[in-house]
Amino acid sequence: MRLNWRFVITAALLAATAIVLQARGRNEILPAREPLNSLPYQLGFWTGATVPMQKDVLEILGPGDFLQRFYENTRVSQPYIDLFLAYFPSQRTGDTIHSPKHCLPGAGWFPTESSRISISLPGRAPFQANRYVVAKGDERELVLYWYSAHDRAVASEYWAKFYLVADSIRLNRSDGSLVRVITPLLPNESVEIAQQRLLSFTGEIVPQLDRYIPR
């Protein structure tokens, strides 16, 4: 029986990560940062409200700093943005970032489309983000997410693991984060219109993140 090459690569990266992080963990650098709950509630025309996270969810996520908020545009009537941020100060003990593509089905959402898009923002290098259209019954949502660490954003969880090992050696840091934004699709609304809504919000949130996700 042939092994899935993605599984083999992931297993190898996780094994290498564990060895490197355990070897260097005693003197690991934990950079100063602001807590995620101090993120502004007002981002341009978007006003946020924090969503309390359930205890069992936090237990699954493990040690880290997490934030979920719904942001609504006060200028126009349109669906909200669901923002989720996860920051792990250290991943040396096996508490690594959970991919949303594994978590969403557990909440009853199943992907109907998946791809990647390039996000370009002023003053920053373009980066890739995962794009999923998910459905639960008659409901549809558009999801964008990416991994961010040390002034680098990537879509691939495999590259995120690779950079985790490389930066642990080079910088003696294993911190990292996940940025995820979701918006409901209105009946008969195109994915492209929903994507523009997410990208508009992304242009507001990304410039704020350096205070919470250290470069």
C-alpha positions as CSV (number, residue, x, y, z in Angstrom):
1,M,0.0,0.0,0.0
2,R,1.5,3.3,-1.1
3,L,1.9,6.0,1.6
4,N,0.5,9.4,0.9
5,W,3.5,11.6,0.2
6,R,2.0,14.5,2.1
7,F,1.7,12.3,5.2
8,V,5.4,11.2,4.8
9,I,6.6,14.8,4.5
10,T,4.5,16.0,7.4
11,A,5.7,13.2,9.6
12,A,9.3,13.9,8.7
13,L,9.0,17.6,9.4
14,L,7.3,17.0,12.7
15,A,10.0,14.6,13.8
16,A,12.7,17.0,12.7
17,T,10.9,19.8,14.5
18,A,10.6,17.9,17.7
19,I,14.3,17.0,17.7
20,V,15.5,20.5,16.9
21,L,13.2,22.3,19.3
22,Q,13.9,20.0,22.2
23,A,17.6,20.4,21.6
24,R,17.4,24.2,21.6
25,G,14.4,24.8,23.9
26,R,16.3,25.7,27.0
27,N,17.5,29.0,25.7
28,E,14.6,29.7,23.4
29,I,13.9,33.4,22.6
30,L,10.4,34.5,23.5
31,P,10.0,38.0,21.9
32,A,8.0,40.7,23.6
33,R,4.5,41.4,22.1
34,E,1.1,42.7,23.0
35,P,-1.8,40.3,23.9
36,L,-4.3,39.6,21.1
37,N,-7.2,41.0,23.2
38,S,-5.7,44.4,22.9
39,L,-6.3,44.4,19.1
40,P,-8.4,47.5,18.3
41,Y,-12.1,47.0,18.1
42,Q,-12.3,49.7,15.4
43,L,-10.5,48.9,12.2
44,G,-11.3,51.5,9.5
45,F,-15.1,51.2,9.0
46,W,-15.2,47.8,10.8
47,T,-16.4,47.5,14.4
48,G,-15.7,44.4,16.3
49,A,-17.2,42.4,19.2
50,T,-15.3,39.6,20.9
51,V,-16.7,36.1,20.8
52,P,-15.9,34.1,24.0
53,M,-14.1,30.9,23.2
54,Q,-15.3,27.7,24.8
55,K,-13.1,25.9,27.4
56,D,-13.0,22.7,25.4
57,V,-11.9,24.5,22.3
58,L,-9.1,26.2,24.2
59,E,-8.0,22.9,25.7
60,I,-7.7,21.5,22.1
61,L,-5.7,24.5,20.9
62,G,-3.2,24.2,23.8
63,P,-1.0,26.9,25.3
64,G,-1.1,30.1,23.4
65,D,-2.9,33.4,22.9
66,F,-6.2,33.2,20.9
67,L,-8.8,35.7,19.8
68,Q,-12.1,35.5,17.9
69,R,-14.1,38.5,17.0
70,F,-17.0,39.4,14.6
71,Y,-16.4,42.7,12.8
72,E,-19.2,44.5,11.0
73,N,-18.9,47.4,8.5
74,T,-20.6,50.4,9.9
75,R,-20.7,52.2,6.6
76,V,-22.6,49.6,4.4
77,S,-25.0,46.8,5.1
78,Q,-23.2,43.5,4.4
79,P,-22.3,40.2,6.2
80,Y,-19.9,40.3,9.1
81,I,-16.3,39.1,9.1
82,D,-15.3,36.4,11.6
83,L,-11.7,36.9,12.6
84,F,-9.7,34.2,14.4
85,L,-6.1,34.7,15.5
86,A,-3.9,32.1,17.1
87,Y,-0.4,32.8,18.4
88,F,1.9,30.2,19.9
89,P,4.9,31.7,21.8
90,S,6.6,28.4,21.6
91,Q,6.0,25.2,19.6
92,R,8.8,23.2,21.1
93,T,6.6,20.9,23.2
94,G,4.5,19.7,20.4
95,D,1.8,22.4,20.7
96,T,1.7,23.4,17.0
97,I,-0.8,25.3,14.9
98,H,-4.0,23.4,14.0
99,S,-5.0,23.7,10.3
100,P,-8.6,25.1,9.8
101,K,-9.1,22.5,7.0
102,H,-9.1,19.8,9.7
103,C,-11.2,21.8,12.2
104,L,-14.0,23.1,9.9
105,P,-15.4,19.6,9.1
106,G,-15.5,19.0,12.9
107,A,-17.9,21.9,13.2
108,G,-20.1,20.6,10.4
109,W,-18.7,22.7,7.6
110,F,-17.4,20.8,4.4
111,P,-15.4,22.3,1.6
112,T,-17.0,22.6,-1.8
113,E,-14.2,24.6,-3.4
114,S,-10.5,25.0,-2.5
115,S,-7.7,27.1,-4.0
116,R,-5.1,29.7,-3.2
117,I,-5.0,33.4,-3.9
118,S,-2.2,36.0,-3.7
119,I,-2.8,38.9,-1.4
120,S,-1.0,42.1,-2.1
121,L,-1.0,45.0,0.4
122,P,0.9,48.3,0.3
123,G,4.4,48.1,1.8
124,R,4.4,44.3,2.1
125,A,5.5,41.5,-0.1
126,P,2.6,39.6,-1.7
127,F,1.8,36.3,0.0
128,Q,-0.3,33.3,-0.6
129,A,-3.5,32.4,1.4
130,N,-5.7,29.4,1.3
131,R,-9.3,30.0,0.0
132,Y,-12.1,27.6,0.9
133,V,-15.8,27.8,0.1
134,V,-17.5,25.7,2.8
135,A,-21.1,24.6,3.2
136,K,-23.4,23.3,5.9
137,G,-26.9,22.6,4.7
138,D,-28.0,25.7,2.7
139,E,-25.4,28.0,4.3
140,R,-22.2,28.9,2.6
141,E,-19.1,30.7,3.9
142,L,-15.9,31.9,2.3
143,V,-12.7,31.2,4.3
144,L,-9.2,32.7,3.9
145,Y,-6.3,31.7,6.1
146,W,-2.5,31.7,6.3
147,Y,0.3,31.0,8.6
148,S,2.5,34.0,9.8
149,A,5.8,34.0,11.6
150,H,8.9,36.3,11.7
151,D,7.7,38.6,9.0
152,R,6.7,35.7,6.7
153,A,3.3,34.6,5.6
154,V,2.7,31.3,3.8
155,A,-0.4,29.3,2.8
156,S,1.2,25.8,3.0
157,E,1.3,24.0,6.3
158,Y,4.3,22.0,5.1
159,W,6.3,25.2,4.4
160,A,5.2,26.5,7.8
161,K,6.6,23.4,9.4
162,F,9.8,23.7,7.4
163,Y,10.3,27.4,8.4
164,L,9.6,26.4,12.0
165,V,12.6,24.1,12.0
166,A,14.8,26.5,10.0
167,D,14.0,29.5,12.2
168,S,14.5,27.4,15.4
169,I,18.0,26.8,14.2
170,R,18.7,30.3,12.8
171,L,16.8,32.5,15.3
172,N,16.2,30.2,18.3
173,R,12.5,31.0,18.0
174,S,9.6,28.6,17.5
175,D,6.7,31.1,17.8
176,G,4.1,31.2,15.1
177,S,0.6,32.2,14.3
178,L,-2.5,31.5,12.2
179,V,-4.7,34.2,10.7
180,R,-8.2,33.2,9.6
181,V,-11.1,35.3,8.2
182,I,-14.5,34.0,7.3
183,T,-17.6,35.7,5.9
184,P,-21.0,34.3,5.1
185,L,-22.2,34.3,1.5
186,L,-25.6,35.8,1.0
187,P,-28.1,33.8,-1.2
188,N,-27.0,34.1,-4.8
189,E,-23.9,36.1,-3.8
190,S,-20.8,35.4,-5.9
191,V,-17.6,34.1,-4.2
192,E,-15.8,37.0,-5.9
193,I,-17.9,39.7,-4.1
194,A,-17.4,37.9,-0.8
195,Q,-13.7,37.7,-1.4
196,Q,-13.5,41.4,-2.0
197,R,-15.2,41.9,1.4
198,L,-12.6,39.7,3.1
199,L,-9.7,41.4,1.2
200,S,-11.0,44.8,2.3
201,F,-11.0,43.7,5.9
202,T,-7.6,42.0,5.5
203,G,-6.1,45.3,4.3
204,E,-7.2,46.8,7.7
205,I,-6.1,43.9,10.0
206,V,-2.7,42.9,8.5
207,P,-0.9,46.3,9.2
208,Q,-1.9,45.9,12.9
209,L,-0.5,42.4,13.4
210,D,3.2,43.3,13.9
211,R,2.3,44.4,17.5
212,Y,0.9,40.9,18.2
213,I,2.8,38.6,15.9
214,P,6.5,39.6,16.3
215,R,8.6,39.9,13.2
